[in-house]
Amino acid sequence: YMEPFASLPLPQSVFDAEFKKTQKLGQHWLKQLRARGIVSELLIDKKSSRITEGILSAARRKKAGIIAVVSTTGKIGTTLMGSVTRQVLRESPLPVWVVHPR
């Protein structure tokens, strides 16, 4: 499995904009979890070449008991590009909590 478009260069400005957007959304979810008493931490890995690899590596480093992932790709996107969530579910030795945002 290869992350879609992983070998294509991404302009730094696009990367920075997407990173900020992801970070803001992650902070929102983190706040929601903590408000419900769920101990959680937001990790954004910029170094891994595969998204799935980065998620599993971070879980090992942090000695996580569960991995929570947000599934945002619809049926068409999943068909065309694959699903990071599906790869995490297949490869993770830990339980995976899949969240579908409203």
N, CA, C and O atoms as a DFTB+ gen file, in Angstrom:
408 C
 N C O
     1  1       0.846      -1.188       0.000
     2  2       0.000       0.000       0.000
     3  2       0.878       1.234       0.000
     4  3       1.852       1.305       0.749
     5  1       0.547       2.193      -0.823
     6  2       1.289       3.460      -0.876
     7  2       0.302       4.599      -0.711
     8  3      -0.765       4.604      -1.326
     9  1       0.656       5.549       0.108
    10  2      -0.223       6.691       0.305
    11  2      -0.436       7.383      -1.043
    12  3       0.512       7.529      -1.815
    13  1      -1.655       7.806      -1.334
    14  2      -1.924       8.447      -2.614
    15  2      -1.108       9.719      -2.805
    16  3      -1.022      10.559      -1.909
    17  1      -0.524       9.843      -3.966
    18  2       0.213      11.032      -4.365
    19  2       1.423      11.323      -3.475
    20  3       1.933      12.444      -3.478
    21  1       1.889      10.328      -2.714
    22  2       2.999      10.549      -1.777
    23  2       4.287      10.934      -2.495
    24  3       5.131      11.630      -1.929
    25  1       4.440      10.486      -3.728
    26  2       5.688      10.772      -4.429
    27  2       5.664      12.114      -5.166
    28  3       6.688      12.550      -5.692
    29  1       4.514      12.759      -5.207
    30  2       4.429      14.046      -5.888
    31  2       4.871      15.166      -4.951
    32  3       4.482      15.185      -3.783
    33  1       5.675      16.090      -5.450
    34  2       6.101      17.205      -4.587
    35  2       4.926      18.124      -4.274
    36  3       4.084      18.395      -5.131
    37  1       4.885      18.592      -3.051
    38  2       3.821      19.484      -2.613
    39  2       4.445      20.837      -2.328
    40  3       5.398      20.917      -1.552
    41  1       3.937      21.902      -2.932
    42  2       4.499      23.223      -2.652
    43  2       4.432      23.527      -1.155
    44  3       3.443      23.202      -0.497
    45  1       5.469      24.142      -0.626
    46  2       5.544      24.429       0.806
    47  2       4.353      25.249       1.289
    48  3       3.847      25.022       2.388
    49  1       3.906      26.197       0.478
    50  2       2.766      27.026       0.894
    51  2       1.499      26.188       1.071
    52  3       0.717      26.428       1.991
    53  1       1.298      25.208       0.193
    54  2       0.132      24.320       0.301
    55  2       0.271      23.445       1.541
    56  3      -0.686      23.265       2.293
    57  1       1.469      22.905       1.750
    58  2       1.727      22.076       2.929
    59  2       1.462      22.874       4.207
    60  3       0.785      22.391       5.115
    61  1       1.994      24.087       4.275
    62  2       1.824      24.929       5.470
    63  2       0.352      25.239       5.733
    64  3      -0.097      25.199       6.878
    65  1      -0.394      25.548       4.680
    66  2      -1.815      25.853       4.834
    67  2      -2.583      24.632       5.328
    68  3      -3.425      24.747       6.219
    69  1      -2.299      23.468       4.757
    70  2      -2.975      22.241       5.171
    71  2      -2.587      21.863       6.596
    72  3      -3.421      21.380       7.362
    73  1      -1.331      22.083       6.949
    74  2      -0.867      21.785       8.304
    75  2      -1.613      22.635       9.321
    76  3      -2.076      22.125      10.341
    77  1      -1.731      23.926       9.047
    78  2      -2.433      24.826       9.967
    79  2      -3.905      24.423      10.107
    80  3      -4.459      24.426      11.206
    81  1      -4.520      24.080       8.988
    82  2      -5.919      23.658       8.991
    83  2      -6.087      22.375       9.822
    84  3      -7.014      22.265      10.624
    85  1      -5.197      21.426       9.623
    86  2      -5.239      20.163      10.361
    87  2      -5.007      20.388      11.845
    88  3      -5.686      19.796      12.684
    89  1      -4.054      21.235      12.163
    90  2      -3.736      21.531      13.556
    91  2      -4.937      22.182      14.262
    92  3      -5.261      21.830      15.396
    93  1      -5.582      23.118      13.594
    94  2      -6.742      23.803      14.173
    95  2      -7.887      22.813      14.411
    96  3      -8.514      22.827      15.471
    97  1      -8.150      21.969      13.441
    98  2      -9.210      20.975      13.575
    99  2      -8.870      19.979      14.685
   100  3      -9.736      19.606      15.476
   101  1      -7.617      19.554      14.741
   102  2      -7.178      18.639      15.790
   103  2      -7.334      19.235      17.176
   104  3      -7.742      18.543      18.109
   105  1      -7.014      20.504      17.317
   106  2      -7.179      21.181      18.612
   107  2      -8.657      21.238      19.006
   108  3      -8.999      21.096      20.180
   109  1      -9.517      21.444      18.030
   110  2     -10.964      21.456      18.296
   111  2     -11.416      20.095      18.825
   112  3     -12.133      20.019      19.823
   113  1     -10.990      19.009      18.145
   114  2     -11.371      17.668      18.591
   115  2     -10.793      17.362      19.966
   116  3     -11.458      16.754      20.804
   117  1      -9.557      17.782      20.194
   118  2      -8.913      17.561      21.488
   119  2      -9.707      18.235      22.607
   120  3      -9.923      17.651      23.669
   121  1     -10.132      19.453      22.358
   122  2     -10.931      20.188      23.340
   123  2     -12.242      19.452      23.631
   124  3     -12.660      19.357      24.785
   125  1     -12.883      18.935      22.588
   126  2     -14.130      18.189      22.752
   127  2     -13.917      16.926      23.583
   128  3     -14.726      16.613      24.456
   129  1     -12.841      16.206      23.315
   130  2     -12.547      14.986      24.069
   131  2     -12.278      15.286      25.537
   132  3     -12.806      14.621      26.428
   133  1     -11.449      16.294      25.774
   134  2     -11.103      16.651      27.155
   135  2     -12.325      17.133      27.921
   136  3     -12.439      16.879      29.121
   137  1     -13.244      17.825      27.248
   138  2     -14.473      18.291      27.897
   139  2     -15.331      17.112      28.356
   140  3     -16.149      17.243      29.267
   141  1     -15.136      15.974      27.721
   142  2     -15.885      14.772      28.081
   143  2     -15.086      13.852      29.005
   144  3     -15.494      12.723      29.277
   145  1     -13.939      14.350      29.486
   146  2     -13.132      13.583      30.431
   147  2     -12.245      12.528      29.804
   148  3     -11.759      11.639      30.504
   149  1     -12.024      12.603      28.505
   150  2     -11.186      11.623      27.818
   151  2      -9.770      12.176      27.738
   152  3      -9.531      13.214      27.122
   153  1      -8.835      11.474      28.366
   154  2      -7.434      11.885      28.339
   155  2      -6.925      11.646      26.920
   156  3      -7.000      10.530      26.406
   157  1      -6.411      12.690      26.298
   158  2      -5.987      12.578      24.904
   159  2      -4.867      13.556      24.605
   160  3      -4.618      14.504      25.351
   161  1      -4.199      13.295      23.491
   162  2      -3.089      14.132      23.057
   163  2      -3.127      14.211      21.536
   164  3      -3.395      13.213      20.866
   165  1      -2.866      15.372      21.002
   166  2      -2.812      15.570      19.558
   167  2      -1.369      15.444      19.098
   168  3      -0.488      16.151      19.588
   169  1      -1.134      14.548      18.161
   170  2       0.200      14.386      17.582
   171  2       0.087      14.556      16.077
   172  3      -0.732      13.903      15.430
   173  1       0.908      15.430      15.526
   174  2       0.966      15.601      14.076
   175  2       2.401      15.320      13.658
   176  3       3.322      16.050      14.025
   177  1       2.578      14.261      12.891
   178  2       3.900      13.810      12.469
   179  2       4.182      14.306      11.056
   180  3       3.525      13.884      10.104
   181  1       5.146      15.193      10.918
   182  2       5.493      15.735       9.599
   183  2       6.593      14.918       8.920
   184  3       6.908      15.158       7.754
   185  1       7.179      13.961       9.633
   186  2       8.376      13.288       9.134
   187  2       8.113      11.972       8.419
   188  3       8.904      11.586       7.558
   189  1       7.044      11.276       8.737
   190  2       6.804       9.960       8.159
   191  2       6.440      10.068       6.684
   192  3       5.757      11.000       6.262
   193  1       6.909       9.098       5.916
   194  2       6.598       9.099       4.489
   195  2       5.209       8.531       4.229
   196  3       4.598       8.838       3.205
   197  1       4.705       7.713       5.138
   198  2       3.351       7.166       5.037
   199  2       2.549       7.622       6.243
   200  3       3.052       7.602       7.366
   201  1       1.326       8.024       6.025
   202  2       0.479       8.492       7.115
   203  2       0.256       7.365       8.123
   204  3       0.373       7.568       9.331
   205  1      -0.063       6.185       7.617
   206  2      -0.312       5.038       8.489
   207  2       0.909       4.742       9.354
   208  3       0.782       4.509      10.556
   209  1       2.073       4.752       8.748
   210  2       3.323       4.504       9.471
   211  2       3.518       5.536      10.589
   212  3       3.937       5.182      11.691
   213  1       3.224       6.783      10.315
   214  2       3.356       7.843      11.308
   215  2       2.417       7.639      12.485
   216  3       2.804       7.848      13.634
   217  1       1.186       7.232      12.207
   218  2       0.201       6.994      13.264
   219  2       0.649       5.843      14.160
   220  3       0.638       5.964      15.385
   221  1       1.041       4.739      13.553
   222  2       1.442       3.564      14.335
   223  2       2.740       3.804      15.094
   224  3       2.902       3.327      16.217
   225  1       3.658       4.539      14.488
   226  2       4.918       4.871      15.153
   227  2       4.677       5.756      16.378
   228  3       5.266       5.534      17.436
   229  1       3.819       6.745      16.229
   230  2       3.499       7.630      17.353
   231  2       2.816       6.855      18.477
   232  3       3.092       7.096      19.652
   233  1       1.943       5.941      18.129
   234  2       1.261       5.128      19.140
   235  2       2.267       4.281      19.923
   236  3       2.146       4.135      21.140
   237  1       3.258       3.724      19.225
   238  2       4.300       2.943      19.912
   239  2       5.130       3.828      20.833
   240  3       5.379       3.470      21.984
   241  1       5.562       4.989      20.328
   242  2       6.398       5.894      21.130
   243  2       5.677       6.358      22.387
   244  3       6.287       6.472      23.450
   245  1       4.389       6.624      22.268
   246  2       3.604       7.143      23.387
   247  2       3.029       6.033      24.266
   248  3       2.381       6.302      25.278
   249  1       3.275       4.775      23.864
   250  2       2.725       3.620      24.589
   251  2       1.208       3.759      24.758
   252  3       0.655       3.576      25.842
   253  1       0.566       4.089      23.640
   254  2      -0.880       4.306      23.625
   255  2      -1.637       3.008      23.895
   256  3      -1.152       1.918      23.592
   257  1      -2.812       3.140      24.459
   258  2      -3.672       1.992      24.692
   259  2      -4.724       1.836      23.609
   260  3      -5.319       0.769      23.455
   261  1      -4.950       2.908      22.858
   262  2      -5.945       2.908      21.784
   263  2      -5.562       4.010      20.796
   264  3      -4.940       5.004      21.171
   265  1      -5.935       3.826      19.548
   266  2      -5.713       4.837      18.514
   267  2      -7.079       5.342      18.070
   268  3      -7.954       4.549      17.723
   269  1      -7.263       6.646      18.081
   270  2      -8.501       7.248      17.578
   271  2      -8.190       7.919      16.248
   272  3      -7.253       8.712      16.151
   273  1      -8.966       7.605      15.238
   274  2      -8.796       8.238      13.928
   275  2     -10.136       8.778      13.466
   276  3     -11.190       8.217      13.768
   277  1     -10.078       9.863      12.737
   278  2     -11.281      10.460      12.179
   279  2     -11.376      10.043      10.722
   280  3     -10.438      10.228       9.947
   281  1     -12.501       9.488      10.364
   282  2     -12.727       9.056       8.996
   283  2     -13.540      10.126       8.288
   284  3     -14.707      10.346       8.613
   285  1     -12.922      10.790       7.324
   286  2     -13.607      11.889       6.636
   287  2     -13.811      11.636       5.150
   288  3     -14.532      12.385       4.491
   289  1     -13.195      10.603       4.617
   290  2     -13.307      10.337       3.188
   291  2     -14.599       9.592       2.909
   292  3     -14.939       8.634       3.603
   293  1     -15.299      10.031       1.911
   294  2     -16.532       9.347       1.507
   295  2     -16.227       8.149       0.639
   296  3     -15.064       7.805       0.430
   297  1     -17.265       7.512       0.133
   298  2     -17.104       6.295      -0.672
   299  2     -16.281       6.534      -1.927
   300  3     -15.435       5.709      -2.273
   301  1     -16.510       7.641      -2.612
   302  2     -15.786       7.916      -3.852
   303  2     -14.317       8.182      -3.562
   304  3     -13.447       7.637      -4.242
   305  1     -14.024       9.014      -2.559
   306  2     -12.643       9.306      -2.198
   307  2     -11.885       8.071      -1.767
   308  3     -10.716       7.900      -2.110
   309  1     -12.545       7.213      -1.018
   310  2     -11.918       5.973      -0.564
   311  2     -11.608       5.075      -1.745
   312  3     -10.539       4.468      -1.802
   313  1     -12.532       4.986      -2.688
   314  2     -12.330       4.159      -3.870
   315  2     -11.160       4.667      -4.698
   316  3     -10.343       3.880      -5.174
   317  1     -11.080       5.981      -4.872
   318  2     -10.025       6.560      -5.706
   319  2      -8.664       6.598      -5.014
   320  3      -7.642       6.335      -5.649
   321  1      -8.639       6.918      -3.734
   322  2      -7.367       7.164      -3.063
   323  2      -7.023       6.163      -1.969
   324  3      -5.903       6.191      -1.458
   325  1      -7.928       5.295      -1.595
   326  2      -7.664       4.383      -0.486
   327  2      -8.070       5.040       0.812
   328  3      -8.577       6.161       0.820
   329  1      -7.850       4.350       1.896
   330  2      -8.278       4.865       3.183
   331  2      -7.197       4.661       4.229
   332  3      -6.788       3.533       4.504
   333  1      -6.742       5.753       4.805
   334  2      -5.764       5.672       5.884
   335  2      -6.391       4.932       7.061
   336  3      -5.741       4.097       7.690
   337  1      -7.636       5.236       7.354
   338  2      -8.326       4.577       8.456
   339  2      -8.335       3.064       8.266
   340  3      -8.071       2.314       9.205
   341  1      -8.637       2.626       7.063
   342  2      -8.663       1.186       6.778
   343  2      -7.282       0.566       6.988
   344  3      -7.174      -0.531       7.537
   345  1      -6.234       1.252       6.560
   346  2      -4.867       0.733       6.748
   347  2      -4.501       0.670       8.226
   348  3      -3.868      -0.290       8.666
   349  1      -4.895       1.684       8.994
   350  2      -4.622       1.664      10.437
   351  2      -5.354       0.486      11.070
   352  3      -4.783      -0.228      11.894
   353  1      -6.609       0.279      10.693
   354  2      -7.376      -0.848      11.223
   355  2      -6.696      -2.178      10.909
   356  3      -6.668      -3.072      11.755
   357  1      -6.156      -2.316       9.721
   358  2      -5.502      -3.572       9.310
   359  2      -4.162      -3.791      10.007
   360  3      -3.831      -4.916      10.383
   361  1      -3.396      -2.721      10.179
   362  2      -2.023      -2.866      10.647
   363  2      -1.825      -2.676      12.147
   364  3      -0.793      -3.083      12.679
   365  1      -2.766      -2.080      12.828
   366  2      -2.578      -1.736      14.234
   367  2      -2.717      -2.941      15.157
   368  3      -3.669      -3.713      15.043
   369  1      -1.758      -3.099      16.077
   370  2      -1.909      -4.130      17.099
   371  2      -2.827      -3.648      18.239
   372  3      -3.221      -4.432      19.102
   373  1      -3.156      -2.366      18.227
   374  2      -3.998      -1.758      19.260
   375  2      -5.441      -1.633      18.778
   376  3      -5.699      -1.667      17.575
   377  1      -6.381      -1.489      19.710
   378  2      -7.748      -1.179      19.299
   379  2      -7.778       0.183      18.602
   380  3      -7.023       1.088      18.958
   381  1      -8.651       0.319      17.613
   382  2      -8.771       1.577      16.864
   383  2     -10.213       2.068      16.995
   384  3     -11.170       1.346      16.714
   385  1     -10.332       3.327      17.432
   386  2     -11.635       3.978      17.570
   387  2     -11.802       4.865      16.346
   388  3     -11.048       5.822      16.167
   389  1     -12.776       4.558      15.505
   390  2     -13.019       5.329      14.290
   391  2     -14.166       6.304      14.558
   392  3     -15.269       5.902      14.925
   393  1     -13.884       7.579      14.368
   394  2     -14.861       8.638      14.603
   395  2     -15.299       9.199      13.263
   396  3     -14.472       9.530      12.413
   397  1     -16.599       9.303      13.084
   398  2     -17.166       9.903      11.872
   399  2     -17.751      11.253      12.273
   400  3     -18.791      11.296      12.931
   401  1     -17.104      12.364      11.889
   402  2     -17.601      13.684      12.299
   403  2     -18.947      14.001      11.652
   404  3     -19.271      13.524      10.565
   405  1     -19.707      14.815      12.356
   406  2     -21.009      15.235      11.830
   407  2     -20.849      16.428      10.950
   408  3     -21.833      16.934      10.410
